[in-house]
Amino acid sequence: MGARADRRLDRTVTSAPPALPSAAGLRATARIHAAADGRGGTSLPLLAGEGPLALRRTRGSGAEAGVMLVGAMTAPLGGDHLTVEATAGPGAHLALASAAATLALPGRSGEPARYDVRLAVQEGASVRWLPEPLVSVRGSDLRVRTQVQLAPTARLLLREEQVLGRYGEAPGLLRSRLTATRGGRPLLDQELTCGPGAPGGWDGPAGLAGHRALGQLLVVDPAFEQDPPAAAMLGEFAVVTPLAGPAVLVTALAPDALRLRELLDEAARTYGPPPKA
C-alpha cells in the first residue's frame, strides 16, 4: 500500500517535522520543488513544511501545480526565522499562495523576526507567488527578504502586500527587501523600511503620505522583449515602472488592504502572464 501510494502522489513529501526551537525563537522551512511531468502538466516531487509552515496541494490552472501555504500556528514572533524555498524546474509551472494574512508579532526575546522567500525559476518555467498581506503589528520588528533567480526564458508574477498596523493601531518596524536576477544579471534590488525606527520621512509627503497599505507587483515575461510595457500611472497612488529587462514593476499605496488588492489585481490583469494552459 505504501509503495503504491507513493507512486500515485508522484513521490510528493508532505510530512511536517517539528520546527527547531532556539534560544531566540522558532526556526522553520517550507520546501517546494515543481517538475514537468512529461504529460504536459506539473508534478510536485517535494512538498515539505515545518512547524507553522504547512503546505497543501491545491488544484492548479491548466499545466500549473498549485500549492497553498497554511499557517499552523501564530508566527512570526520576535526571534523567529521562517523560510520558504520554491524551485520550478525546466518547463514546470507553479502557483503559490497563502491561506491567510501573516501577522508579524512582538516576541519575548527582543530580537527581530525574519521571513525569507527564495524562488528559483528555471528555463521555460513559470511561478506565480501570490501570498495574502503581511501585517506589521505594533511592537513587532520584522525583516523580510525575497530573492528570485530567473532563467532567461522563465516567467514570474510576484505580489507583495504590506499593511502597517491593525485597524486603529500604530505599526511595528518593517524592513523589506526584494531582489531579482535574470540569467545571473541583476533585474531589481529594492529595499523599504517603515515604522518606528525607520529613516525620517518614511510617512511624509515623499514617502507613504499617510497611507497604511503598500504593495508591488513584479512581472517578468520574455514576451516583453518584443512588446515592452510603457511607464504609466494607475490612478493617483500607483505607478508602472518598466525595468531593464523583459519586466515591469507596479508599486501602489492605498488606505487599506482592500483597496490595495483592487489596484494590484487590476495591474495583474493588464500586465501579468495568464496561467500556463
Secondary structure, DSSP 8 states (H G I E B T S, - for coil): -HHHHHHHTTT--------EE-SS-EEEEEEEEEEE-SSSSEEEEEEE-BTTEEEEEE--STT-EEEEEEE-S---BTT-EEEEEEEE-TT-EEEEEESS-EEEB--SS---EEEEEEEEE-TT-EEEEE---EEE-TT-EEEEEEEEEE-TT-EEEEEEEEEESSTT----EEEEEEEEEETTEEEEEEEEEESTTS-TTTTSTTTTTT-SEEEEEEEE-GGGGTS----EE-SSSEEEEE-SSSEEEEEEEESSHHHHHHHHHHHHHHHS-----
